[in-house]
Amino acid sequence: PIAGTIDKPISNYLNKKKTSTDGKHAITDYKVTRSFKNHFSEIECRILTGRTHQIRVHMQSINCPLIGDQLYSKNRNISQSFSNNLKSFLRSFRRQALHAQSLSFQHPKTKKMKSFFTEIPYDLLNLRDELVAEFNLSC
């Protein structure tokens, strides 16, 4: 599978975040878990630092913007070659296609590790189904 590390500092710029040489240190590991004929990819990310909008900014910095991200990639990933059904679905997707399936951290007072897990929400499963249908893939 395609995988890599994005090691790019993140700074503030006009009420947004951007990668720059003078920003705060930020590292994201990513792995492609599914490709939709090189138009879209389902990925897993592991953030090694905790910067605001880190995954969104890092993925946009390598030309892989998130579906539904109205701040960093508004409609950038909608090709005219897609079916009208998919174009409409993508334009109406109400949030970033981003989900924290698991989170872990050390509690600041008790020092015990806390871990949380949740299933992928229905809207993201519906998005996956639309992409599978558009690109004639098997589930």
DSSP file with accessible surface (Angstrom, degrees, kcal/mol):
  #  RESIDUE AA STRUCTURE BP1 BP2  ACC     N-H-->O    O-->H-N    N-H-->O    O-->H-N    TCO  KAPPA ALPHA  PHI   PSI    X-CA   Y-CA   Z-CA
    1    1 A P              0   0  146      0, 0.0     2,-0.3     0, 0.0    32,-0.1   0.000 360.0 360.0 360.0 156.1    0.0    0.0    0.0
    2    2 A I        +     0   0  110     30,-0.2    30,-3.3    29,-0.0     2,-0.3  -0.621 360.0 156.2 -76.2 131.5    1.0    3.6   -0.5
    3    3 A A  E     +A   31   0A  61     -2,-0.3     2,-0.3    28,-0.3    28,-0.2  -0.973   6.4 147.4-151.8 161.4    2.1    5.2    2.8
    4    4 A G  E     -A   30   0A  24     26,-2.3    26,-2.7    -2,-0.3     2,-0.4  -0.987  38.0-101.0-175.8-177.3    4.3    8.0    4.0
    5    5 A T  E     -A   29   0A  87     -2,-0.3     2,-0.6    24,-0.2    24,-0.2  -0.993  18.1-153.8-127.3 131.8    5.1   10.7    6.5
    6    6 A I  E     +A   28   0A   6     22,-3.2    22,-2.4    -2,-0.4     2,-0.6  -0.949  15.5 177.6-105.1 115.3    4.3   14.4    6.1
    7    7 A D  E     +A   27   0A  96     -2,-0.6    20,-0.2    20,-0.2    18,-0.0  -0.814  26.4 135.1-119.7  82.9    6.7   16.4    8.1
    8    8 A K        -     0   0   67     18,-1.1    13,-0.1    -2,-0.6    16,-0.1  -0.991  53.0-120.3-134.8 126.6    5.8   20.0    7.5
    9    9 A P        -     0   0   38      0, 0.0    11,-1.8     0, 0.0     2,-0.4  -0.280  26.3-141.1 -61.9 151.5    5.5   22.8   10.0
   10   10 A I  E     +CD  19  24B   9     14,-2.5    14,-2.9     9,-0.2     2,-0.3  -0.960  23.4 173.2-120.5 132.6    2.1   24.5   10.2
   11   11 A S  E     -C   18   0B  20      7,-3.2     7,-2.3    -2,-0.4     2,-0.3  -0.831  35.3 -94.2-130.8 169.7    1.5   28.3   10.7
   12   12 A N  E     +C   17   0B 116     -2,-0.3     2,-0.3     5,-0.2     5,-0.2  -0.633  40.2 171.4 -83.1 142.7   -1.3   30.8   10.7
   13   13 A Y  E >   -C   16   0B 127      3,-3.1     3,-1.3    -2,-0.3    -2,-0.0  -0.835  66.3 -28.2-155.5 111.9   -2.2   32.6    7.5
   14   14 A L  T 3  S-     0   0  131     -2,-0.3     3,-0.1     1,-0.3    -2,-0.0   0.904 124.5 -46.4  48.7  54.5   -5.2   34.8    7.0
   15   15 A N  T 3  S+     0   0  173      1,-0.2     2,-0.3     0, 0.0    -1,-0.3   0.678 128.4  86.2  64.1  18.1   -7.4   33.0    9.5
   16   16 A K  E <  S-C   13   0B  83     -3,-1.3    -3,-3.1    56,-0.0     2,-0.3  -0.837  77.3-114.0-131.3 174.5   -6.4   29.6    8.0
   17   17 A K  E     +C   12   0B  50     -2,-0.3     2,-0.3    -5,-0.2    -5,-0.2  -0.820  34.2 173.2-107.5 152.5   -3.5   27.2    8.6
   18   18 A K  E     -C   11   0B  85     -7,-2.3    -7,-3.2    -2,-0.3     2,-0.3  -0.984  36.6-101.0-151.6 159.6   -0.8   26.5    6.1
   19   19 A T  E     +C   10   0B  45     -2,-0.3     2,-0.3    -9,-0.2    -9,-0.2  -0.667  53.7 150.7 -81.2 139.6    2.4   24.6    5.8
   20   20 A S    >   -     0   0   21    -11,-1.8     3,-1.0    -2,-0.3    -2,-0.0  -0.978  56.8-109.8-161.6 163.3    5.5   26.9    6.0
   21   21 A T  T 3  S+     0   0  143     -2,-0.3   -11,-0.1     1,-0.2    -1,-0.0   0.746 115.2  50.6 -72.7 -22.0    9.1   26.8    7.1
   22   22 A D  T 3  S+     0   0  130    -13,-0.1    -1,-0.2     2,-0.0   -12,-0.1   0.236  92.2 100.0-102.8  16.3    8.4   29.1   10.1
   23   23 A G  S <  S-     0   0   23     -3,-1.0     2,-0.3     1,-0.1   -12,-0.3  -0.124  82.9 -72.1 -88.2-171.6    5.4   27.3   11.6
   24   24 A K  B     -D   10   0B 138    -14,-2.9   -14,-2.5     1,-0.1    -1,-0.1  -0.629  60.0 -92.0 -84.2 142.0    5.1   24.8   14.5
   25   25 A H        +     0   0  101     -2,-0.3     2,-0.3   -16,-0.2    -1,-0.1  -0.219  52.6 174.4 -53.2 131.7    6.5   21.3   14.1
   26   26 A A        -     0   0    0     23,-0.1   -18,-1.1    24,-0.1     2,-0.4  -0.977  11.6-176.2-148.0 130.7    3.8   18.9   12.7
   27   27 A I  E     -A    7   0A  31     -2,-0.3    21,-2.6   -20,-0.2    22,-0.8  -0.996   1.5-179.8-132.0 130.9    4.1   15.3   11.6
   28   28 A T  E     -AB   6  47A   0    -22,-2.4   -22,-3.2    -2,-0.4     2,-0.4  -0.996  12.3-157.0-129.6 124.8    1.4   13.0   10.1
   29   29 A D  E     -AB   5  46A  43     17,-3.0    17,-2.8    -2,-0.4     2,-0.3  -0.826  21.3-177.1 -92.6 140.7    1.9    9.4    9.1
   30   30 A Y  E     -AB   4  45A  49    -26,-2.7   -26,-2.3    -2,-0.4     2,-0.3  -0.969  16.8-170.3-139.3 156.0   -0.6    8.2    6.5
   31   31 A K  E     -AB   3  44A  93     13,-2.0    13,-2.6    -2,-0.3     2,-0.5  -0.976  25.0-128.1-145.2 128.5   -1.5    4.9    4.7
   32   32 A V  E     + B   0  43A  21    -30,-3.3    11,-0.3    -2,-0.3   -30,-0.2  -0.675  25.8 176.8 -76.2 123.4   -3.8    4.4    1.8
   33   33 A T  E     +     0   0A  61      9,-2.9     2,-0.3    -2,-0.5    10,-0.2   0.619  69.6   9.6-101.4 -18.1   -6.3    1.7    2.7
   34   34 A R  E     - B   0  42A  56      8,-1.6     8,-3.2     2,-0.0     2,-0.4  -0.927  63.5-151.9-161.5 136.7   -8.4    1.9   -0.5
   35   35 A S  E     - B   0  41A  47     -2,-0.3     2,-0.8     6,-0.2     6,-0.2  -0.920   8.2-152.0-113.0 138.7   -8.0    3.7   -3.8
   36   36 A F  E >> S- B   0  40A   3      4,-3.3     3,-2.2    -2,-0.4     4,-0.8  -0.705  75.2 -63.4-107.0  72.6  -11.0    4.8   -6.0
   37   37 A K  T 34 S-     0   0  114     -2,-0.8     4,-0.1     1,-0.3    -1,-0.1   0.835  93.8 -63.9  50.0  42.4   -9.2    4.6   -9.3
   38   38 A N  T 34 S+     0   0  142      2,-0.3    -1,-0.3     1,-0.1     3,-0.1   0.572 125.5  95.3  62.6  11.6   -6.8    7.4   -8.3
   39   39 A H  T <4 S+     0   0   92     -3,-2.2     2,-0.3     1,-0.4    -2,-0.2   0.793  97.5   4.3 -91.0 -38.6   -9.6    9.9   -8.0
   40   40 A F  E  <  -B   36   0A  16     -4,-0.8    -4,-3.3    91,-0.0    -1,-0.4  -0.961  65.6-157.3-140.8 158.4  -10.0    9.4   -4.2
   41   41 A S  E     -B   35   0A  64     -2,-0.3     2,-0.5    -6,-0.2    -6,-0.2  -0.995  15.2-139.0-138.2 144.3   -8.4    7.4   -1.5
   42   42 A E  E     -B   34   0A  59     -8,-3.2    -9,-2.9    -2,-0.4    -8,-1.6  -0.896  38.1-178.3 -95.4 128.9   -9.5    6.2    1.8
   43   43 A I  E     -B   32   0A  49     -2,-0.5     2,-0.4   -11,-0.3   -11,-0.2  -0.893  29.3-139.2-130.1 158.8   -6.6    6.7    4.2
   44   44 A E  E     -B   31   0A 109    -13,-2.6   -13,-2.0    -2,-0.3     2,-0.4  -0.966  25.4-165.2-111.2 134.2   -5.6    6.1    7.8
   45   45 A C  E     -B   30   0A  44     -2,-0.4     2,-0.4   -15,-0.2   -15,-0.2  -0.931  13.8-166.1-119.9 147.7   -3.7    8.9    9.5
   46   46 A R  E     -B   29   0A 161    -17,-2.8   -17,-3.0    -2,-0.4     2,-0.5  -0.984  15.5-150.7-129.2 115.2   -1.7    8.9   12.7
   47   47 A I  E     -B   28   0A  82     -2,-0.4   -19,-0.2   -19,-0.2     3,-0.0  -0.778  13.1-173.8 -91.3 130.5   -0.8   12.3   14.0
   48   48 A L  S    S+     0   0   76    -21,-2.6     2,-0.3    -2,-0.5   -20,-0.1   0.512  77.2  35.9 -97.9 -10.4    2.4   12.5   16.0
   49   49 A T  S    S-     0   0   31    -22,-0.8     2,-0.3     2,-0.1   -23,-0.1  -0.870  81.7-127.2-131.8 167.3    1.8   16.2   16.9
   50   50 A G        +     0   0   65     -2,-0.3     2,-0.2     4,-0.1   -24,-0.1  -0.465  41.6 157.2-121.7  64.9   -1.4   17.9   17.7
   51   51 A R    >   -     0   0   86     -2,-0.3     3,-2.0     1,-0.1     4,-0.2  -0.611  51.8 -93.8 -89.1 148.3   -1.8   21.0   15.5
   52   52 A T  T 3  S-     0   0   84      1,-0.3    -1,-0.1    -2,-0.2     5,-0.1  -0.356 109.2  -1.7 -59.5 130.2   -5.1   22.6   14.7
   53   53 A H  T 3> S+     0   0   66      1,-0.1     4,-3.0     3,-0.1     5,-0.3   0.675  88.7 152.4  62.5  22.9   -6.4   21.3   11.4
   54   54 A Q  H <>  +     0   0    5     -3,-2.0     4,-2.9     1,-0.2     5,-0.3   0.888  67.4  42.4 -55.0 -51.0   -3.3   19.2   11.0
   55   55 A I  H  > S+     0   0   36     -4,-0.2     4,-2.7     1,-0.2     5,-0.3   0.945 116.6  49.1 -64.2 -43.5   -4.7   16.3    8.9
   56   56 A R  H  > S+     0   0   28      1,-0.2     4,-1.9     2,-0.2    -2,-0.2   0.922 116.0  42.1 -61.3 -46.2   -6.6   18.8    6.7
   57   57 A V  H  X S+     0   0    2     -4,-3.0     4,-2.1     2,-0.2    -1,-0.2   0.929 115.9  48.5 -69.5 -44.0   -3.6   21.0    6.1
   58   58 A H  H  X S+     0   0    0     -4,-2.9     4,-0.8    -5,-0.3    -2,-0.2   0.928 112.4  47.4 -64.9 -43.2   -1.1   18.2    5.6
   59   59 A M  H ><>S+     0   0    6     -4,-2.7     5,-2.6    -5,-0.3     3,-0.9   0.924 112.4  49.7 -67.6 -37.8   -3.3   16.3    3.1
   60   60 A Q  H ><5S+     0   0   59     -4,-1.9     3,-2.0    -5,-0.3    -1,-0.2   0.887 103.0  62.4 -64.8 -34.0   -4.0   19.4    1.1
   61   61 A S  H 3<5S+     0   0   24     -4,-2.1    -1,-0.2     1,-0.3    -2,-0.2   0.723 106.0  44.7 -67.0 -20.3   -0.3   20.2    1.1
   62   62 A I  T <<5S-     0   0   50     -3,-0.9    -1,-0.3    -4,-0.8    -2,-0.2   0.033 125.1-102.1-107.9  23.0    0.3   16.9   -0.9
   63   63 A N  T < 5S+     0   0  122     -3,-2.0    -3,-0.2     1,-0.1    -2,-0.1   0.831  92.3 115.2  61.4  37.8   -2.6   17.6   -3.2
   64   64 A C      < -     0   0   61     -5,-2.6    -3,-0.1    -6,-0.1    -1,-0.1  -0.554  46.3-176.9-130.1  65.9   -5.0   15.2   -1.5
   65   65 A P        -     0   0   23      0, 0.0     2,-0.3     0, 0.0    -8,-0.1  -0.253  29.7-104.5 -68.0 154.5   -7.7   17.5   -0.1
   66   66 A L    >   -     0   0   20    -10,-0.2     3,-1.7     1,-0.1    11,-0.1  -0.555  34.4-107.8 -78.0 140.1  -10.5   16.1    2.0
   67   67 A I  T 3  S+     0   0   14     -2,-0.3    30,-2.7     1,-0.2     3,-0.1  -0.419 105.0  17.3 -60.2 136.5  -13.9   15.7    0.5
   68   68 A G  T 3  S+     0   0   10     28,-0.2     2,-1.2     1,-0.2    -1,-0.2   0.486  81.8 141.1  80.8   3.8  -16.3   18.3    2.0
   69   69 A D    <>  +     0   0    2     -3,-1.7     4,-1.7     4,-0.2    -1,-0.2  -0.648  24.6 179.7 -84.4  98.5  -13.5   20.5    3.4
   70   70 A Q  T  4 S+     0   0   92     -2,-1.2     4,-0.3     1,-0.2    -1,-0.2   0.652  76.1  48.6 -75.8 -14.9  -15.0   24.0    2.6
   71   71 A L  T  4 S+     0   0   70      2,-0.1    -1,-0.2    -3,-0.1    -2,-0.1   0.893 123.4  22.6 -90.1 -44.9  -12.0   25.8    4.1
   72   72 A Y  T  4 S+     0   0   14      1,-0.1    -2,-0.2    -6,-0.1    -1,-0.1   0.596 139.0  12.2-103.0 -12.4   -9.0   24.1    2.6
   73   73 A S    ><  -     0   0    4     -4,-1.7     3,-2.4    -7,-0.1     4,-0.5   0.073  68.3-172.2-157.2  40.5  -10.3   22.6   -0.6
   74   74 A K  T 3  S-     0   0  134     -4,-0.3    -4,-0.1     1,-0.3    -7,-0.1  -0.128  80.3 -28.2 -49.9 112.3  -13.8   23.8   -1.5
   75   75 A N  T >  S+     0   0   67      1,-0.1     3,-1.3    15,-0.1    -1,-0.3   0.567  99.0 130.4  56.7  14.7  -15.0   21.6   -4.5
   76   76 A R  T <   +     0   0  124     -3,-2.4    -2,-0.1     1,-0.3    -1,-0.1   0.763  68.7  52.3 -66.9 -24.8  -11.4   21.1   -5.6
   77   77 A N  T 3  S+     0   0   30     -4,-0.5     2,-0.7   -11,-0.1    -1,-0.3   0.070  81.9 103.9-104.3  28.0  -11.9   17.4   -5.9
   78   78 A I    <   -     0   0   20     -3,-1.3     2,-0.3    12,-0.0     9,-0.0  -0.908  55.1-162.0-111.2 107.6  -15.0   17.4   -8.1
   79   79 A S    >   -     0   0   45     -2,-0.7     3,-1.5     1,-0.1     8,-0.1  -0.620  25.3-131.5 -87.8 146.5  -14.1   16.5  -11.7
   80   80 A Q  T 3  S+     0   0  143     -2,-0.3    -1,-0.1     1,-0.3     7,-0.1   0.698 105.4  68.9 -67.1 -16.0  -16.4   17.2  -14.6
   81   81 A S  T 3  S+     0   0   90      2,-0.0    -1,-0.3     3,-0.0     3,-0.1   0.638  80.4  97.1 -78.9 -12.1  -15.9   13.6  -15.7
   82   82 A F  S <  S-     0   0   11     -3,-1.5    -4,-0.0     1,-0.1    52,-0.0  -0.371  88.2 -93.8 -73.0 156.9  -17.8   12.3  -12.7
   83   83 A S     >  -     0   0   45      1,-0.1     4,-2.6    -2,-0.1     5,-0.2  -0.255  32.6-114.4 -63.8 155.2  -21.5   11.3  -13.0
   84   84 A N  H  > S+     0   0  126      1,-0.2     4,-2.5     2,-0.2     5,-0.2   0.866 117.6  58.1 -59.6 -34.0  -24.0   14.0  -12.2
   85   85 A N  H  > S+     0   0  104      2,-0.2     4,-2.3     1,-0.2    -1,-0.2   0.938 109.3  42.1 -62.0 -47.1  -25.1   11.8   -9.3
   86   86 A L  H  > S+     0   0    0      2,-0.2     4,-3.0     1,-0.2     5,-0.3   0.921 113.2  52.7 -68.9 -42.4  -21.6   11.8   -7.7
   87   87 A K  H  X S+     0   0   20     -4,-2.6     4,-2.3     1,-0.2    -2,-0.2   0.935 112.4  45.8 -58.0 -44.0  -21.0   15.5   -8.4
   88   88 A S  H  X S+     0   0   74     -4,-2.5     4,-1.7    -5,-0.2    -1,-0.2   0.917 112.5  50.8 -64.4 -43.8  -24.3   16.3   -6.6
   89   89 A F  H  X S+     0   0   43     -4,-2.3     4,-0.6    -5,-0.2    -2,-0.2   0.936 112.1  46.7 -60.2 -46.2  -23.5   13.9   -3.7
   90   90 A L  H >< S+     0   0    6     -4,-3.0     3,-0.8     1,-0.2    -1,-0.2   0.900 111.1  51.2 -65.5 -40.6  -20.0   15.5   -3.2
   91   91 A R  H 3< S+     0   0  118     -4,-2.3    -1,-0.2    -5,-0.3    -2,-0.2   0.809 113.1  46.1 -66.5 -28.6  -21.3   19.0   -3.3
   92   92 A S  H 3< S+     0   0   54     -4,-1.7     2,-0.3    -5,-0.2    -1,-0.2   0.478  77.8 122.0 -94.6  -1.1  -24.0   18.3   -0.8
   93   93 A F    <<  -     0   0   17     -3,-0.8     4,-0.1    -4,-0.6    -3,-0.0  -0.465  56.1-149.2 -64.7 123.9  -21.7   16.4    1.6
   94   94 A R        +     0   0  217     -2,-0.3     2,-0.3     2,-0.1    -1,-0.1   0.367  62.1  14.1 -87.5   2.9  -22.1   18.4    4.8
   95   95 A R  S    S-     0   0   75    -26,-0.0     2,-0.2   -28,-0.0   -26,-0.1  -0.944  94.0 -62.8-159.8 177.1  -18.7   18.1    6.5
   96   96 A Q        -     0   0   58     -2,-0.3     2,-2.5     1,-0.1   -28,-0.2  -0.530  48.9-119.3 -69.7 141.2  -15.1   17.0    6.1
   97   97 A A  S    S+     0   0   27    -30,-2.7     2,-0.4    -2,-0.2   -30,-0.2  -0.512  75.4 122.4 -79.2  74.1  -14.8   13.4    5.3
   98   98 A L        +     0   0   57     -2,-2.5     2,-0.4   -32,-0.1    -2,-0.1  -0.999  35.2 175.9-143.4 131.4  -12.8   12.9    8.4
   99   99 A H        -     0   0   58     -2,-0.4     2,-1.1    25,-0.0     3,-0.2  -0.986  26.6-142.4-144.7 128.1  -13.4   10.6   11.4
  100  100 A A        +     0   0   56     -2,-0.4     3,-0.1     1,-0.2    18,-0.1  -0.789  23.4 176.4 -88.0  98.4  -11.4    9.9   14.5
  101  101 A Q        +     0   0   72     -2,-1.1    17,-2.2     1,-0.2     2,-0.4   0.860  69.3  16.4 -74.2 -33.7  -12.1    6.2   14.9
  102  102 A S  E     -E  117   0C  80     15,-0.2     2,-0.4    -3,-0.2    -1,-0.2  -1.000  63.7-177.4-142.1 143.0   -9.7    5.9   17.9
  103  103 A L  E     +E  116   0C 102     13,-2.1    13,-2.8    -2,-0.4     2,-0.4  -0.997   4.1 180.0-135.7 139.8   -8.2    8.4   20.2
  104  104 A S  E     +E  115   0C  72     -2,-0.4     2,-0.3    11,-0.2    11,-0.2  -0.997   9.8 153.7-140.1 142.7   -5.8    7.8   23.1
  105  105 A F  E     -E  114   0C  99      9,-2.2     9,-3.3    -2,-0.4     2,-0.5  -0.979  44.2-102.4-159.8 160.7   -4.1   10.1   25.5
  106  106 A Q  E     -E  113   0C 114     -2,-0.3     7,-0.2     7,-0.2     6,-0.1  -0.788  41.8-117.2 -89.2 125.5   -2.7   10.2   29.0
  107  107 A H     >  -     0   0   59      5,-3.0     4,-1.7    -2,-0.5    -1,-0.0  -0.419  20.5-135.3 -61.8 130.8   -5.0   11.8   31.6
  108  108 A P  T  4 S+     0   0   92      0, 0.0    -1,-0.1     0, 0.0    -2,-0.0   0.802  96.8  30.1 -64.9 -28.3   -3.3   14.9   32.9
  109  109 A K  T  4 S+     0   0  186      3,-0.1    -2,-0.0     1,-0.1    -3,-0.0   0.889 129.0  33.0 -95.7 -49.6   -4.1   14.2   36.5
  110  110 A T  T  4 S-     0   0   77      2,-0.1     3,-0.1     1,-0.1    -1,-0.1   0.667  89.1-141.6 -82.7 -17.3   -4.3   10.5   37.0
  111  111 A K     <  +     0   0  124     -4,-1.7     2,-0.2     1,-0.2    -1,-0.1   0.539  54.6 138.1  66.0   8.3   -1.6    9.8   34.3
  112  112 A K        -     0   0  144     -6,-0.1    -5,-3.0     1,-0.1     2,-0.3  -0.596  61.0-109.7 -81.7 145.1   -3.6    6.8   33.2
  113  113 A M  E     -E  106   0C 122     -7,-0.2     2,-0.4    -2,-0.2    -7,-0.2  -0.576  31.2-159.5 -73.6 133.3   -4.0    6.1   29.5
  114  114 A K  E     -E  105   0C  89     -9,-3.3    -9,-2.2    -2,-0.3     2,-0.4  -0.962   9.7-174.7-114.4 132.1   -7.5    6.8   28.2
  115  115 A S  E     -E  104   0C  85     -2,-0.4     2,-0.4   -11,-0.2   -11,-0.2  -0.987   4.0-173.5-131.0 141.2   -8.6    5.2   24.9
  116  116 A F  E     -E  103   0C 119    -13,-2.8   -13,-2.1    -2,-0.4     2,-0.3  -0.977   0.7-174.4-134.2 145.0  -11.8    5.7   22.9
  117  117 A F  E     +E  102   0C 129     -2,-0.4     2,-0.3   -15,-0.2   -15,-0.2  -0.997   4.3 175.3-139.9 140.0  -13.1    3.9   19.8
  118  118 A T        -     0   0   76    -17,-2.2    -2,-0.0    -2,-0.3     2,-0.0  -0.990  31.4-107.0-144.0 151.4  -16.2    4.5   17.7
  119  119 A E        -     0   0  137     -2,-0.3   -17,-0.0     1,-0.1    -2,-0.0  -0.298  47.2 -87.3 -71.6 161.2  -17.5    3.0   14.5
  120  120 A I        -     0   0   47      1,-0.1    -1,-0.1   -21,-0.1     5,-0.0  -0.495  53.6-114.2 -67.6 130.5  -17.5    4.9   11.2
  121  121 A P    >>  -     0   0   40      0, 0.0     4,-1.9     0, 0.0     3,-0.6  -0.246  20.5-109.8 -70.7 160.2  -20.6    7.0   10.9
  122  122 A Y  H 3> S+     0   0  185      1,-0.2     4,-2.9     2,-0.2     5,-0.2   0.837 114.0  59.1 -59.6 -37.0  -23.3    6.3    8.3
  123  123 A D  H 3> S+     0   0   55      1,-0.2     4,-1.9     2,-0.2    -1,-0.2   0.899 108.5  45.6 -64.8 -34.9  -22.6    9.4    6.2
  124  124 A L  H <> S+     0   0   23     -3,-0.6     4,-2.4     2,-0.2    -1,-0.2   0.867 111.9  51.5 -73.6 -34.6  -19.0    8.3    5.6
  125  125 A L  H  X S+     0   0   54     -4,-1.9     4,-2.4     2,-0.2    -2,-0.2   0.910 110.2  49.8 -65.3 -39.3  -20.3    4.7    4.9
  126  126 A N  H  X S+     0   0   82     -4,-2.9     4,-2.3     2,-0.2    -2,-0.2   0.893 109.0  52.3 -64.5 -39.6  -22.7    6.2    2.4
  127  127 A L  H  X S+     0   0   11     -4,-1.9     4,-2.3    -5,-0.2    -2,-0.2   0.941 109.2  49.2 -60.6 -46.3  -19.9    8.3    0.8
  128  128 A R  H  X S+     0   0   59     -4,-2.4     4,-2.7     1,-0.2    -2,-0.2   0.933 110.0  51.6 -58.7 -44.3  -17.8    5.1    0.4
  129  129 A D  H  X S+     0   0   83     -4,-2.4     4,-2.5     1,-0.2    -1,-0.2   0.898 108.7  51.0 -60.7 -40.7  -20.8    3.3   -1.2
  130  130 A E  H  X S+     0   0   50     -4,-2.3     4,-2.5     2,-0.2    -1,-0.2   0.903 112.1  46.6 -62.9 -42.3  -21.2    6.2   -3.7
  131  131 A L  H  X S+     0   0    7     -4,-2.3     4,-2.2     2,-0.2    -2,-0.2   0.903 111.2  51.4 -67.9 -39.7  -17.5    6.0   -4.6
  132  132 A V  H  <>S+     0   0   13     -4,-2.7     5,-2.4    -5,-0.2     4,-0.3   0.941 113.4  45.6 -61.0 -44.5  -17.6    2.2   -5.0
  133  133 A A  H ><5S+     0   0   65     -4,-2.5     3,-0.9    -5,-0.2    -2,-0.2   0.921 112.3  50.8 -65.7 -43.2  -20.7    2.6   -7.3
  134  134 A E  H 3<5S+     0   0   46     -4,-2.5    -1,-0.2     1,-0.2    -2,-0.2   0.890 118.4  36.5 -62.4 -40.3  -19.1    5.4   -9.3
  135  135 A F  T 3<5S-     0   0   15     -4,-2.2    -1,-0.2    -5,-0.2    -2,-0.2   0.232 108.4-119.5-103.3  15.0  -15.9    3.6  -10.0
  136  136 A N  T < 5 +     0   0  139     -3,-0.9     2,-0.3    -4,-0.3    -3,-0.2   0.902  58.7 153.6  51.5  50.3  -17.4    0.1  -10.3
  137  137 A L      < -     0   0   51     -5,-2.4     2,-0.3    -6,-0.2    -1,-0.2  -0.717  44.2-117.0-104.2 161.4  -15.5   -1.4   -7.4
  138  138 A S              0   0  103     -2,-0.3    -5,-0.0     1,-0.1    -1,-0.0  -0.712 360.0 360.0 -95.1 148.6  -16.4   -4.3   -5.2
  139  139 A C              0   0  118     -2,-0.3    -1,-0.1   -10,-0.0   -10,-0.0   0.308 360.0 360.0 -77.7 360.0  -16.9   -3.8   -1.5
